Amino acid sequence: MKTPLIAPSVLSADFTHFAAAAADIDASGAEWLHLDVMDGHFVPNLTFGPQLVAGLRPQSAAVFDVHLMVYRPENLVEAFVQAGADYITFHEEAVVHSHRLIGVIHHLGKKAGISIVPSTPVSGITELLPFVDLVLVMTVDPGFGGQTLIPSCLEKIKTLAQIREQREYRFLISVDGGIHAHTAPLVREAGADVLVTGAAFFQAPDKATLVRRLKGLEL
């Protein structure tokens, strides 16, 4: 198994102390900072916009991983690019012309990701896999943090890893939902490259130790 990248999600941080949350992520040894953008329509919650990304960008050396859980993400991509996103991931379920949007993100000089909710099979994005830089597998129904991983979603990770190896694709497999010290070995074994963690990270008294456990470097 490869040692995965860790991407704490600021959705679970104290919203009055985002700068401190970014500092905690950098100090922990996590490589990415995950930002869940929600519109209250695609998912039943509202979070934040590009202003937060722009505000945090000077505060962190992490890779900024922006996850657009919104309808019409094509209307927001340029603003998040300008704000400082490195990866921009949108949902297959929210877009008709996904291939076109991937091209737009690449044209703007950023990495493009596509995400699927638990009810969407891998077959729904097979035609897009040669073009994306990242596939984000949601292992909970998106919208709120602190949920329990749905075990059947592990099969999607395995399927994606098999397709990638067989066809020599280069996308990363990211997993988001119910990731903590006890579930991390399952998703690592399935083939995940990036582990998005929220409540487990921000509630951990020793975040650096948690990051090492998530990576499989410490028991």
MARBA-3410 file (N, C-alpha, C, O; in Angstrom, 1 decimal):
219
0.8,-1.2,0.0,0.0,0.0,0.0,0.9,1.3,0.0,1.9,1.3,0.7 ~ 0.4,2.2,-0.8,1.1,3.5,-0.8,0.8,4.3,0.5,-0.3,4.1,1.0 ~ 1.7,5.2,0.8,1.3,6.1,1.9,0.5,7.3,1.4,0.9,8.0,0.5 ~ -0.7,7.4,1.8,-1.6,8.4,1.3,-1.3,9.8,1.7,-0.7,10.1,2.7 ~ -1.8,10.8,0.9,-1.9,12.2,1.3,-3.0,12.4,2.2,-4.1,11.7,2.1
-2.9,13.3,3.2,-4.0,13.6,4.1,-4.5,15.0,3.8,-3.7,16.0,3.7 ~ -5.8,15.1,3.8,-6.5,16.4,3.4,-7.6,16.7,4.4,-8.7,16.4,4.2 ~ -7.2,17.4,5.5,-8.2,17.8,6.5,-9.2,18.8,5.9,-8.8,19.7,5.2 ~ -10.5,18.6,6.2,-11.5,19.4,5.7,-11.9,20.5,6.7,-12.3,20.2,7.8 ~ -11.8,21.8,6.3,-12.1,22.9,7.2,-13.6,23.0,7.5,-14.0,23.9,8.2
-14.4,22.2,6.8,-15.8,22.1,7.1,-16.0,21.8,8.6,-17.0,22.2,9.2 ~ -15.1,21.0,9.2,-15.2,20.6,10.6,-14.5,21.5,11.5,-14.4,21.3,12.7 ~ -13.8,22.6,11.0,-13.1,23.5,11.9,-14.0,24.5,12.5,-15.2,24.6,12.2 ~ -13.5,25.2,13.5,-14.2,26.3,14.1,-14.3,27.5,13.1,-13.3,28.0,12.7 ~ -15.5,27.8,12.7,-15.6,28.8,11.6,-15.2,30.2,12.0,-15.1,31.1,11.2
-15.0,30.4,13.3,-14.5,31.7,13.7,-12.9,31.8,13.8,-12.3,32.8,14.1 ~ -12.3,30.6,13.5,-10.8,30.6,13.5,-10.3,29.8,12.4,-9.5,28.8,12.6 ~ -10.6,30.2,11.2,-10.1,29.5,10.0,-8.6,29.6,9.8,-8.0,28.6,9.4 ~ -8.0,30.7,10.1,-6.6,30.8,10.0,-5.9,29.9,10.9,-4.8,29.3,10.6 ~ -6.4,29.7,12.1,-5.8,28.8,13.1,-5.9,27.4,12.6,-5.0,26.5,12.8
-7.1,27.1,12.0,-7.3,25.7,11.4,-6.2,25.4,10.3,-5.7,24.3,10.2 ~ -6.0,26.4,9.4,-5.0,26.2,8.4,-3.6,26.0,9.0,-2.9,25.2,8.5 ~ -3.3,26.7,10.0,-2.0,26.6,10.7,-1.9,25.2,11.3,-0.8,24.6,11.3 ~ -3.0,24.7,11.9,-3.0,23.3,12.5,-2.7,22.3,11.4,-2.0,21.3,11.6 ~ -3.3,22.5,10.2,-3.2,21.5,9.1,-1.7,21.5,8.7,-1.1,20.4,8.5
-1.1,22.6,8.5,0.3,22.7,8.1,1.2,22.1,9.1,2.1,21.3,8.8 ~ 0.9,22.4,10.4,1.8,21.9,11.5,1.7,20.4,11.7,2.6,19.7,12.2 ~ 0.6,19.8,11.3,0.3,18.4,11.5,1.1,17.4,10.6,1.2,16.2,10.9 ~ 1.5,17.9,9.5,2.2,17.1,8.5,1.2,16.7,7.4,1.6,16.0,6.4 ~ 0.0,17.1,7.4,-1.0,16.9,6.3,-0.5,17.8,5.1,-0.1,18.9,5.3
-0.7,17.2,3.9,-0.2,17.9,2.7,-1.3,18.8,2.1,-0.9,19.7,1.4 ~ -2.5,18.4,2.2,-3.6,19.1,1.5,-4.6,19.8,2.5,-4.7,19.4,3.7 ~ -5.3,20.8,2.0,-6.3,21.4,2.8,-7.6,21.3,1.9,-7.6,21.9,0.8 ~ -8.6,20.7,2.5,-9.8,20.4,1.7,-10.9,21.4,2.1,-11.2,21.7,3.2 ~ -11.6,22.0,1.0,-12.6,23.0,1.2,-13.9,22.5,0.6,-14.0,22.4,-0.7
-14.9,22.3,1.4,-16.2,21.8,0.9,-17.1,23.0,0.7,-17.5,23.7,1.6 ~ -17.4,23.2,-0.6,-18.3,24.4,-1.0,-19.7,23.8,-1.3,-19.8,23.0,-2.1 ~ -20.6,24.3,-0.5,-22.0,23.8,-0.6,-23.0,24.9,-0.9,-22.8,26.1,-0.4 ~ -24.0,24.7,-1.7,-24.9,25.7,-2.2,-26.3,25.7,-1.6,-27.1,26.5,-1.9 ~ -26.6,24.7,-0.7,-27.9,24.5,-0.2,-28.9,24.0,-1.1,-30.1,23.9,-0.8
-28.5,23.6,-2.3,-29.4,23.0,-3.3,-28.9,21.6,-3.7,-29.7,20.6,-3.6 ~ -27.7,21.5,-4.2,-27.2,20.2,-4.5,-27.0,19.3,-3.2,-27.3,18.1,-3.3 ~ -26.7,20.0,-2.1,-26.6,19.3,-0.8,-27.4,20.2,0.1,-27.4,21.4,-0.1 ~ -27.9,19.7,1.2,-28.8,20.5,2.1,-28.0,21.2,3.2,-28.2,21.1,4.4 ~ -27.0,22.1,2.7,-26.2,22.8,3.6,-25.6,24.0,2.8,-25.4,23.9,1.6
-25.2,25.0,3.5,-24.5,26.1,3.0,-23.2,26.3,3.7,-23.1,26.1,4.9 ~ -22.1,26.6,2.9,-20.8,26.8,3.6,-20.2,28.1,3.2,-20.6,29.2,3.8 ~ -19.2,28.1,2.3,-18.5,29.3,2.1,-18.1,29.4,0.6,-18.4,28.5,-0.2 ~ -17.6,30.6,0.2,-17.3,30.8,-1.2,-15.8,31.1,-1.4,-15.0,30.8,-0.6 ~ -15.5,31.6,-2.6,-14.0,31.9,-2.9,-13.3,32.9,-2.0,-12.1,32.9,-1.9
-14.1,33.7,-1.3,-13.4,34.7,-0.4,-12.6,34.0,0.7,-11.6,34.4,1.1 ~ -13.2,32.8,1.1,-12.4,32.1,2.2,-11.2,31.5,1.6,-10.1,31.6,2.3 ~ -11.2,31.0,0.4,-10.0,30.4,-0.2,-9.0,31.5,-0.4,-7.8,31.3,-0.1 ~ -9.4,32.7,-0.9,-8.5,33.8,-1.0,-7.9,34.2,0.3,-6.7,34.6,0.3 ~ -8.7,34.2,1.3,-8.2,34.7,2.6,-7.2,33.7,3.2,-6.2,34.1,3.9
-7.4,32.4,3.0,-6.5,31.4,3.6,-5.3,31.1,2.8,-4.3,30.7,3.3 ~ -5.3,31.5,1.5,-4.2,31.1,0.6,-2.9,31.6,1.1,-1.9,30.9,1.1 ~ -2.8,32.9,1.6,-1.5,33.3,2.1,-1.1,32.7,3.4,0.1,32.8,3.9 ~ -2.0,32.1,4.1,-1.8,31.5,5.4,-1.3,30.1,5.4,-0.9,29.6,6.5 ~ -1.3,29.4,4.3,-1.0,28.0,4.2,-0.1,27.6,3.0,-0.3,28.2,1.9
0.7,26.7,3.2,1.6,26.1,2.2,0.9,24.8,1.6,1.5,24.3,0.6 ~ -0.2,24.4,2.1,-0.9,23.2,1.7,-1.4,23.3,0.3,-1.7,24.4,-0.2 ~ -1.6,22.2,-0.4,-2.4,22.1,-1.6,-3.8,22.4,-1.3,-4.4,21.7,-0.4 ~ -4.4,23.3,-2.0,-5.9,23.7,-1.8,-6.7,22.8,-2.7,-6.7,23.0,-3.9 ~ -7.5,22.0,-2.1,-8.4,21.0,-2.7,-9.8,21.5,-2.6,-10.5,21.2,-1.5
-10.4,22.1,-3.6,-11.7,22.7,-3.5,-12.7,21.7,-4.1,-12.6,21.3,-5.2 ~ -13.7,21.3,-3.3,-14.7,20.4,-3.6,-16.1,21.1,-3.8,-16.7,21.6,-2.8 ~ -16.5,21.3,-5.0,-17.7,22.0,-5.3,-18.9,21.1,-5.3,-19.2,20.4,-6.2 ~ -19.7,21.2,-4.2,-20.9,20.4,-4.0,-22.0,21.4,-4.4,-22.8,21.8,-3.5 ~ -22.1,21.7,-5.6,-23.0,22.8,-6.1,-23.6,22.4,-7.5,-23.0,21.7,-8.2
-24.8,22.9,-7.7,-25.3,22.9,-9.1,-24.6,24.0,-9.9,-24.2,25.1,-9.3 ~ -24.4,23.9,-11.2,-23.8,24.8,-12.1,-22.4,25.2,-11.6,-22.1,26.4,-11.5 ~ -21.5,24.2,-11.3,-20.2,24.6,-10.8,-19.4,25.3,-11.9,-18.4,26.1,-11.5 ~ -19.8,25.2,-13.1,-19.1,26.0,-14.2,-19.1,27.5,-14.0,-18.2,28.2,-14.5 ~ -20.1,27.9,-13.2,-20.2,29.4,-12.9,-19.3,29.8,-11.8,-19.1,31.0,-11.6
-18.6,28.9,-11.1,-17.8,29.2,-10.0,-16.3,28.9,-10.2,-15.5,29.4,-9.4 ~ -16.0,28.1,-11.2,-14.6,27.7,-11.3,-13.6,28.8,-11.4,-12.6,28.8,-10.7 ~ -13.9,29.8,-12.3,-12.9,30.8,-12.5,-12.7,31.6,-11.2,-11.5,32.0,-10.9 ~ -13.7,31.8,-10.4,-13.5,32.6,-9.1,-12.7,31.8,-8.2,-11.8,32.4,-7.5 ~ -12.8,30.5,-8.1,-12.0,29.7,-7.2,-10.6,29.6,-7.7,-9.6,29.5,-6.9
-10.4,29.5,-9.0,-9.0,29.6,-9.6,-8.3,30.8,-9.2,-7.2,30.8,-8.7 ~ -9.0,32.0,-9.3,-8.4,33.2,-9.0,-8.1,33.3,-7.5,-7.2,34.0,-7.1 ~ -8.9,32.7,-6.7,-8.8,32.7,-5.2,-7.6,31.9,-4.8,-7.1,32.1,-3.7 ~ -7.1,30.9,-5.6,-6.0,30.2,-5.2,-6.1,28.7,-5.1,-5.3,28.0,-4.5 ~ -7.2,28.1,-5.6,-7.4,26.7,-5.6,-6.3,26.0,-6.5,-5.9,26.5,-7.5
-5.9,24.8,-6.1,-5.0,24.0,-6.8,-5.7,22.9,-7.6,-5.5,22.6,-8.7 ~ -6.6,22.2,-6.9,-7.5,21.2,-7.4,-8.9,21.7,-7.3,-9.3,22.3,-6.3 ~ -9.7,21.5,-8.4,-11.1,21.8,-8.4,-11.9,20.6,-8.8,-11.8,20.1,-9.9 ~ -12.7,20.1,-7.8,-13.5,18.9,-8.1,-15.0,19.2,-8.1,-15.5,19.9,-7.2 ~ -15.7,18.7,-9.1,-17.1,18.9,-9.2,-17.8,17.6,-9.2,-17.2,16.6,-9.4
-19.1,17.6,-9.1,-19.9,16.4,-9.0,-20.4,16.0,-10.4,-21.0,16.8,-11.1 ~ -20.2,14.7,-10.8,-20.8,14.2,-12.0,-22.3,14.4,-12.0,-22.9,14.6,-13.1 ~ -23.0,14.3,-10.9,-24.4,14.4,-10.8,-24.9,15.8,-11.0,-26.1,16.0,-11.3 ~ -24.0,16.8,-11.0,-24.5,18.2,-11.1,-24.2,18.8,-12.4,-24.5,20.0,-12.6 ~ -23.6,18.1,-13.3,-23.1,18.7,-14.6,-23.6,17.8,-15.8,-23.5,16.6,-15.7
-24.0,18.5,-16.9,-24.3,17.7,-18.1,-23.0,17.5,-18.9,-22.7,16.4,-19.4 ~ -22.3,18.6,-19.1,-21.1,18.6,-20.0,-19.8,18.5,-19.2,-19.1,19.5,-19.1 ~ -19.6,17.4,-18.5,-18.5,17.2,-17.6,-17.1,17.3,-18.3,-16.2,17.9,-17.8 ~ -17.1,16.7,-19.5,-15.8,16.7,-20.3,-15.4,18.2,-20.6,-14.2,18.5,-20.5 ~ -16.4,19.0,-21.0,-16.1,20.4,-21.3,-15.6,21.1,-20.0,-14.6,21.9,-20.1
-16.2,20.9,-18.9,-15.8,21.5,-17.7,-14.4,21.1,-17.2,-13.6,21.9,-16.8 ~ -14.0,19.9,-17.4,-12.7,19.4,-17.1,-11.7,20.2,-18.0,-10.6,20.6,-17.5 ~ -12.0,20.4,-19.3,-11.2,21.2,-20.1,-11.0,22.6,-19.7,-9.9,23.2,-19.8 ~ -12.1,23.2,-19.2,-12.0,24.6,-18.7,-11.1,24.7,-17.5,-10.2,25.6,-17.5 ~ -11.2,23.8,-16.6,-10.3,23.8,-15.4,-8.9,23.6,-15.8,-8.0,24.3,-15.3
-8.6,22.7,-16.8,-7.2,22.5,-17.2,-6.7,23.8,-18.0,-5.6,24.2,-17.8 ~ -7.6,24.4,-18.8,-7.2,25.6,-19.5,-6.8,26.7,-18.5,-6.0,27.6,-18.9 ~ -7.4,26.7,-17.4,-7.1,27.7,-16.4,-5.9,27.4,-15.5,-5.5,28.1,-14.6 ~ -5.3,26.3,-15.9,-4.0,25.9,-15.2,-4.1,25.1,-13.9,-3.2,25.0,-13.2 ~ -5.3,24.5,-13.7,-5.5,23.8,-12.4,-5.8,22.3,-12.7,-6.1,21.9,-13.8
-5.7,21.5,-11.6,-6.0,20.1,-11.7,-7.6,19.9,-11.6,-8.2,20.6,-10.8 ~ -8.1,19.0,-12.4,-9.5,18.8,-12.4,-9.9,17.5,-11.8,-9.3,16.4,-12.0 ~ -10.9,17.5,-10.9,-11.4,16.3,-10.3,-12.9,16.1,-10.5,-13.6,17.1,-10.7 ~ -13.3,14.9,-10.4,-14.8,14.6,-10.5,-15.1,13.7,-9.3,-14.4,12.8,-8.9 ~ -16.3,14.0,-8.8,-16.8,13.3,-7.6,-18.1,12.5,-7.8,-18.9,13.0,-8.7
-18.3,11.4,-7.1,-19.5,10.7,-7.2,-20.1,10.5,-5.8,-19.3,10.2,-4.8 ~ -21.4,10.6,-5.6,-22.0,10.3,-4.3,-22.2,8.8,-4.2,-22.0,8.1,-5.1 ~ -22.6,8.3,-3.0,-22.7,6.9,-2.8,-23.6,6.1,-3.7,-23.4,5.0,-4.0 ~ -24.6,6.8,-4.2,-25.6,6.1,-5.1,-25.1,6.1,-6.6,-25.8,5.4,-7.4 ~ -24.1,6.7,-6.9,-23.6,6.8,-8.3,-22.5,5.7,-8.5,-21.5,5.7,-7.8
-22.6,4.8,-9.5,-21.6,3.8,-9.7,-20.4,4.4,-10.5,-20.5,5.4,-11.1 ~ -19.3,3.7,-10.4,-18.1,4.1,-11.1,-18.4,4.1,-12.6,-17.8,4.9,-13.3 ~ -19.3,3.3,-13.1,-19.6,3.2,-14.5,-20.1,4.6,-15.0,-20.1,4.8,-16.2 ~ -20.6,5.4,-14.1,-21.1,6.7,-14.5,-20.1,7.7,-15.0,-20.4,8.7,-15.6 ~ -18.8,7.4,-14.6,-17.7,8.3,-14.9,-16.6,7.7,-15.7,-15.6,8.3,-16.0
-16.8,6.5,-16.2,-15.8,5.7,-16.9,-15.2,6.5,-18.1,-14.0,6.5,-18.3 ~ -16.0,7.1,-18.8,-15.6,7.8,-20.0,-14.7,9.1,-19.7,-14.0,9.6,-20.6 ~ -14.8,9.5,-18.4,-14.1,10.7,-18.0,-12.7,10.4,-17.4,-11.9,11.3,-17.2 ~ -12.5,9.2,-17.1,-11.3,8.8,-16.3,-10.0,9.1,-17.0,-9.0,9.4,-16.4 ~ -9.9,9.1,-18.4,-8.6,9.4,-19.0,-8.3,10.9,-18.9,-7.1,11.3,-19.1
-9.2,11.7,-18.5,-9.0,13.2,-18.6,-8.9,13.8,-17.2,-8.4,15.0,-17.1 ~ -9.3,13.2,-16.1,-9.3,13.8,-14.8,-8.0,13.6,-14.1,-7.2,12.6,-14.4 ~ -7.7,14.5,-13.1,-6.5,14.3,-12.3,-6.8,13.7,-11.0,-5.9,13.2,-10.3 ~ -8.1,13.6,-10.6,-8.5,13.1,-9.3,-10.0,12.6,-9.4,-10.8,13.2,-10.1 ~ -10.3,11.5,-8.8,-11.6,11.1,-8.6,-11.9,11.0,-7.1,-11.2,10.4,-6.3
-12.9,11.7,-6.7,-13.3,11.8,-5.3,-14.5,10.9,-5.0,-15.6,11.1,-5.5 ~ -14.3,9.8,-4.2,-15.4,8.9,-3.9,-16.0,9.3,-2.5,-15.3,9.3,-1.5 ~ -17.2,9.7,-2.6,-17.9,10.1,-1.3,-18.4,8.8,-0.7,-19.1,8.0,-1.3 ~ -18.0,8.6,0.6,-18.4,7.4,1.3,-19.4,7.7,2.3,-19.7,6.9,3.2 ~ -20.0,8.9,2.2,-21.2,9.3,3.0,-22.0,10.1,2.0,-21.5,10.6,1.0
-23.3,10.3,2.4,-24.1,11.2,1.6,-23.7,12.6,1.9,-23.8,13.0,3.1 ~ -23.3,13.4,0.9,-22.6,14.7,1.2,-23.6,15.7,1.8,-24.8,15.7,1.5 ~ -23.0,16.7,2.5,-23.8,17.8,3.1,-23.4,18.1,4.5,-23.5,19.3,4.9 ~ -23.0,17.1,5.3,-22.7,17.4,6.7,-21.5,16.5,7.1,-21.3,15.4,6.6 ~ -20.7,17.0,8.0,-19.6,16.3,8.5,-20.0,15.3,9.6,-21.1,15.4,10.1
-19.1,14.5,10.0,-19.3,13.6,11.2,-20.1,12.4,10.9,-20.6,11.8,11.9 ~ -20.3,12.0,9.6,-21.1,10.8,9.3,-20.2,9.5,9.3,-19.0,9.6,9.4 ~ -20.9,8.4,9.2,-20.3,7.1,9.3,-20.1,6.6,7.8,-21.0,6.7,7.0 ~ -18.9,6.1,7.6,-18.5,5.6,6.3,-19.5,4.4,5.9,-19.7,3.5,6.7 ~ -19.9,4.5,4.6,-20.8,3.4,4.1,-19.9,2.3,3.5,-19.2,2.6,2.5
-19.8,1.1,4.1,-18.8,0.1,3.7,-18.9,-0.2,2.2,-17.8,-0.5,1.6 ~ -20.0,-0.3,1.6,-20.1,-0.7,0.2,-19.4,0.2,-0.8,-19.0,-0.2,-1.9 ~ -19.1,1.5,-0.3,-18.4,2.4,-1.2,-16.9,2.0,-1.4,-16.2,2.5,-2.3 ~ -16.4,1.1,-0.5,-15.0,0.7,-0.6,-14.8,-0.1,-1.9,-13.7,-0.1,-2.5 ~ -15.9,-0.7,-2.4,-15.7,-1.4,-3.7,-15.5,-0.5,-4.9,-14.8,-0.8,-5.8
-16.0,0.7,-4.8,-15.7,1.7,-5.8,-14.3,2.1,-5.9,-13.7,2.2,-6.9 ~ -13.7,2.2,-4.7,-12.2,2.5,-4.6,-11.4,1.4,-5.3,-10.5,1.7,-6.1 ~ -11.8,0.2,-5.0,-11.1,-0.9,-5.6,-11.2,-1.0,-7.1,-10.3,-1.2,-7.8 ~ -12.5,-0.7,-7.5,-12.7,-0.7,-9.0,-11.9,0.4,-9.7,-11.3,0.1,-10.7 ~ -11.9,1.5,-9.1,-11.1,2.6,-9.7,-9.6,2.3,-9.8,-9.0,2.6,-10.8
-9.1,1.7,-8.7,-7.7,1.4,-8.7,-7.4,0.3,-9.7,-6.3,0.4,-10.4 ~ -8.3,-0.6,-9.9,-8.1,-1.7,-10.9,-8.1,-1.1,-12.4,-7.3,-1.4,-13.2 ~ -9.1,-0.2,-12.6,-9.2,0.5,-13.9,-7.9,1.3,-14.2,-7.4,1.2,-15.3 ~ -7.5,2.0,-13.2,-6.3,2.9,-13.4,-5.1,2.0,-13.7,-4.3,2.4,-14.6 ~ -4.9,0.9,-13.0,-3.7,0.1,-13.3,-3.8,-0.6,-14.7,-2.9,-0.6,-15.4
-5.0,-1.1,-15.0,-5.2,-1.8,-16.3,-5.0,-0.9,-17.5,-4.4,-1.3,-18.5 ~ -5.5,0.3,-17.4,-5.5,1.3,-18.5,-4.4,2.3,-18.4,-4.2,3.2,-19.3 ~ -3.6,2.2,-17.3,-2.4,3.1,-17.2,-2.9,4.6,-17.1,-2.2,5.5,-17.7 ~ -4.0,4.8,-16.4,-4.4,6.2,-16.1,-3.6,6.8,-15.0,-2.9,6.1,-14.3 ~ -3.7,8.1,-14.8,-2.9,8.7,-13.8,-3.6,9.5,-12.7,-3.0,10.2,-11.9
-4.9,9.4,-12.6,-5.7,10.1,-11.6,-5.4,9.6,-10.2,-5.2,8.4,-10.0 ~ -5.6,10.5,-9.3,-5.5,10.2,-7.8,-6.9,9.7,-7.4,-7.9,10.2,-7.9 ~ -7.0,8.8,-6.4,-8.3,8.4,-5.8,-8.3,9.0,-4.5,-7.6,8.7,-3.6 ~ -9.3,9.9,-4.3,-9.5,10.6,-3.0,-10.8,10.0,-2.4,-11.8,9.6,-3.1 ~ -10.8,9.9,-1.1,-12.0,9.4,-0.3,-12.4,10.3,0.8,-11.6,10.8,1.5
-13.7,10.6,0.8,-14.2,11.6,1.8,-15.5,11.0,2.4,-16.4,10.7,1.8 ~ -15.4,11.0,3.8,-16.6,10.6,4.5,-16.3,9.5,5.6,-16.0,8.4,5.2 ~ -16.4,9.9,6.8,-16.2,8.9,7.9,-14.8,8.4,8.0,-14.6,7.3,8.4 ~ -13.8,9.2,7.6,-12.4,8.8,7.7,-11.8,9.2,9.0,-11.7,10.3,9.4 ~ -11.3,8.1,9.7,-10.7,8.3,11.0,-9.7,7.2,11.2,-9.5,6.4,10.3
-9.1,7.1,12.4,-8.0,6.1,12.5,-8.4,4.7,12.3,-7.6,3.8,11.9 ~ -9.7,4.4,12.6,-10.2,3.0,12.4,-10.6,2.6,11.0,-10.5,1.5,10.6 ~ -11.0,3.6,10.2,-11.5,3.3,8.9,-10.4,3.6,7.8,-10.4,3.1,6.7 ~ -9.3,4.3,8.2,-8.3,4.6,7.3,-7.6,3.4,6.7,-7.3,3.4,5.5 ~ -7.3,2.3,7.5,-6.7,1.1,6.9,-7.6,0.5,5.8,-7.1,-0.1,4.8
-8.9,0.6,5.9,-9.8,0.0,4.9,-9.7,0.7,3.6,-9.6,0.1,2.5 ~ -9.6,2.1,3.6,-9.6,2.8,2.4,-8.2,2.8,1.8,-8.0,2.8,0.6 ~ -7.1,2.7,2.7,-5.8,2.5,2.1,-5.7,1.2,1.4,-5.1,1.1,0.3 ~ -6.2,0.2,2.0,-6.1,-1.2,1.4,-6.9,-1.2,0.1,-6.5,-1.9,-0.8 ~ -8.0,-0.5,0.0,-8.8,-0.5,-1.2,-8.1,0.2,-2.3,-8.4,0.0,-3.5
-7.1,1.1,-2.0,-6.4,1.8,-3.1,-6.4,3.3,-3.1,-6.0,3.9,-4.1 ~ -6.9,3.9,-2.0,-7.0,5.4,-1.9,-5.6,6.1,-1.9,-4.7,5.6,-1.3 ~ -5.5,7.2,-2.5,-4.3,8.0,-2.5,-4.4,9.3,-1.6,-3.4,9.8,-1.1 ~ -5.6,9.7,-1.4,-5.9,10.9,-0.6,-7.0,10.6,0.3,-8.1,10.2,-0.1 ~ -6.8,10.9,1.6,-7.8,10.7,2.6,-8.3,12.1,3.2,-7.5,12.8,3.7
-9.5,12.4,2.9,-10.1,13.6,3.5,-10.7,13.3,4.8,-11.5,12.3,5.0 ~ -10.3,14.0,5.8,-10.8,13.8,7.2,-11.2,15.1,7.8,-10.6,16.1,7.6 ~ -12.3,15.1,8.5,-12.9,16.3,9.1,-12.9,16.3,10.6,-12.0,16.8,11.2 ~ -14.0,15.8,11.2,-14.2,15.8,12.6,-13.0,15.1,13.3,-12.6,15.6,14.4 ~ -12.6,14.0,12.8,-11.5,13.2,13.5,-10.3,14.1,13.6,-9.6,14.0,14.7
-10.0,14.9,12.6,-8.8,15.7,12.7,-8.9,16.8,13.7,-8.1,17.0,14.5 ~ -10.0,17.6,13.6,-10.1,18.8,14.4,-10.5,18.5,15.8,-10.3,19.4,16.7 ~ -10.9,17.3,16.1,-11.2,16.9,17.5,-10.0,16.2,18.1,-10.0,15.9,19.3 ~ -9.0,15.9,17.3,-7.8,15.1,17.8,-7.0,16.0,18.7,-6.6,17.1,18.3 ~ -6.6,15.6,19.9,-5.7,16.3,20.8,-4.3,16.4,20.2,-3.6,17.4,20.5
-3.9,15.4,19.5,-2.6,15.4,18.9,-2.7,15.2,17.4,-2.8,14.0,16.9 ~ -2.8,16.2,16.6,-3.1,16.1,15.2,-2.0,15.5,14.4,-2.3,14.8,13.4 ~ -0.8,15.7,14.8,0.3,15.1,14.0,0.3,13.6,14.2,0.6,12.9,13.3 ~ 0.0,13.1,15.4,-0.1,11.7,15.6,-1.2,11.1,14.8,-1.1,10.0,14.2 ~ -2.3,11.8,14.8,-3.5,11.3,14.0,-3.1,11.2,12.5,-3.4,10.2,11.8
-2.4,12.2,12.0,-2.0,12.2,10.6,-1.1,11.0,10.3,-1.3,10.3,9.3 ~ -0.2,10.7,11.2,0.7,9.5,11.0,-0.1,8.2,11.1,0.2,7.3,10.3 ~ -1.1,8.2,11.9,-2.0,7.0,12.0,-2.8,6.8,10.7,-3.0,5.7,10.2 ~ -3.3,7.9,10.2,-4.1,7.9,9.0,-3.2,7.4,7.8,-3.7,6.7,6.9 ~ -2.0,7.8,7.8,-1.1,7.3,6.8,-0.6,5.9,6.9,0.0,5.3,6.0
-0.9,5.3,8.1,-0.4,4.0,8.4,1.0,3.9,8.9,1.6,2.8,8.8 ~ 1.6,5.0,9.3,2.9,5.1,9.8,3.1,4.9,11.3,4.2,4.8,11.8 ~ 1.9,4.8,12.0,1.9,4.7,13.4,0.7,4.0,13.8,-0.4,4.3,13.3 ~ 0.7,3.1,14.8,-0.4,2.4,15.3,-1.2,3.2,16.3,-2.2,2.8,16.8
END
